[in-house]
Amino acid sequence: MMKTLYETTISNTGGRSGVVQSPDSVFMLEVATPPELGGKQTTATNPEQLFAAGYSACFNSALEYQLKKSNVEIEKSTVTATVMLKTDPADNGVKLEVELEVKIEGLDEETANKYVKLAHDYCPYSKAIKGNVNVTVTVA
């Protein structure tokens, strides 16, 4: 049986022109349609930015976990997630695509590639979207 380690709740009102917030309002952000999709220039976030933020943080944590588990020390790791909203010819709708760029200071390329693969196999975000979202992972 699976044990819940953590859970959180966020609600949205107003779709892409609204607000996302936790029940206790500790987390609260305005969301807006980006100009590329017909919205106005704003400092509000959007669903793709929120997904990129969550995925990059989760992936980097998975990477740190794999490195620590093997007692591999590094100087620093940075994961940059680029999330794209693309047209989907299969249903004339839209779909997500993700590019992850991983930089690990203090590891050679072969070792870095090994741990990035382990992180990709372990990361809950990677598992959740496997087979549904095209994800390209590169080690920089």
C-alpha positions in Angstrom: 0.0 0.0 0.0 1.3 3.5 -0.9 1.8 5.9 2.0 1.1 9.6 1.4 4.3 11.5 2.3 2.9 15.0 1.6 -0.1 16.6 0.0 -1.1 20.1 -0.8 -4.2 21.8 -2.2 -4.3 24.8 -4.6 -7.5 26.3 -6.1 -7.9 28.4 -9.2 -10.6 30.9 -9.9 -10.8 32.7 -13.2 -8.7 30.3 -15.3 -5.8 32.0 -17.1 -7.1 35.4 -15.9 -7.5 34.7 -12.2 -5.8 33.5 -9.1 -4.2 30.3 -7.7 -4.1 30.0 -4.0 -3.9 27.6 -1.1 -6.9 27.3 1.4 -4.8 29.2 4.0 -3.7 31.9 1.4 0.0 31.3 2.2 0.5 30.5 -1.5 -1.3 33.0 -3.7 -0.4 34.1 -7.2 -2.2 36.0 -10.0 -2.3 34.1 -13.2 -2.7 35.7 -16.7 -2.7 34.7 -20.3 0.7 35.5 -21.8 0.9 38.0 -24.7 1.8 35.2 -27.0 -1.6 33.7 -26.4 -3.5 37.0 -26.7 -3.1 38.3 -23.2 -1.6 41.6 -22.0 1.9 42.1 -20.7 1.9 41.6 -16.9 3.9 40.3 -14.0 1.4 37.6 -13.3 2.4 34.0 -13.8 0.8 31.3 -16.0 0.2 27.6 -15.8 3.2 26.8 -18.0 5.6 28.8 -15.7 4.2 27.1 -12.6 4.7 23.7 -14.2 8.3 24.6 -15.2 9.0 25.9 -11.7 7.7 22.7 -10.1 9.3 20.3 -12.5 12.8 22.0 -12.3 12.7 22.0 -8.5 11.5 18.4 -8.3 14.0 17.1 -10.9 16.9 18.9 -9.1 15.8 17.4 -5.8 15.7 13.9 -7.4 19.2 14.5 -8.8 20.5 15.6 -5.4 18.9 12.6 -3.8 20.6 10.2 -6.3 23.9 11.9 -5.8 23.7 11.8 -2.0 22.6 8.2 -2.0 25.8 7.3 -3.8 27.9 9.7 -1.7 28.8 11.7 -4.8 29.7 15.3 -4.0 29.3 18.2 -6.5 29.7 21.9 -6.4 26.3 22.9 -7.6 23.4 21.6 -9.9 21.0 23.7 -11.9 18.0 22.4 -13.7 16.3 24.7 -16.2 12.8 23.6 -17.4 11.4 25.0 -20.6 7.7 24.2 -20.9 6.1 24.7 -24.3 2.4 24.8 -25.2 2.2 23.3 -28.7 -0.6 22.6 -31.1 -1.7 19.0 -31.1 -2.7 17.8 -34.6 -4.1 14.6 -33.1 -7.2 16.5 -31.8 -6.7 20.1 -33.0 -6.1 21.0 -29.4 -2.9 21.8 -27.4 -0.3 19.8 -25.5 2.8 20.3 -23.4 6.4 19.6 -24.3 9.3 20.0 -21.9 13.0 20.5 -22.3 15.2 20.0 -19.2 18.7 21.3 -19.2 20.8 20.0 -16.4 24.1 21.6 -15.3 26.2 19.8 -12.7 29.4 21.6 -11.6 32.0 19.2 -10.3 31.2 16.0 -12.4 32.6 14.7 -15.6 30.1 14.2 -18.5 29.7 10.5 -18.2 29.0 10.5 -14.5 26.7 13.5 -14.9 24.7 11.6 -17.6 24.4 8.6 -15.3 23.0 10.6 -12.4 20.7 12.6 -14.6 19.2 9.4 -16.0 18.7 8.0 -12.4 17.0 11.3 -11.4 14.7 11.2 -14.5 13.7 7.6 -13.5 13.1 8.7 -9.9 11.5 12.1 -10.3 7.7 12.1 -9.5 7.1 14.8 -12.2 9.0 12.7 -14.8 7.0 9.6 -13.8 3.7 11.4 -13.9 4.0 12.6 -17.5 6.0 9.7 -18.9 4.3 8.5 -22.1 2.1 11.6 -22.3 4.5 14.5 -22.6 7.6 14.7 -24.8 10.5 15.4 -22.5 14.0 16.1 -23.7 16.8 16.0 -21.1 20.2 17.4 -21.9 23.3 17.6 -19.7 25.0 20.9 -20.3 
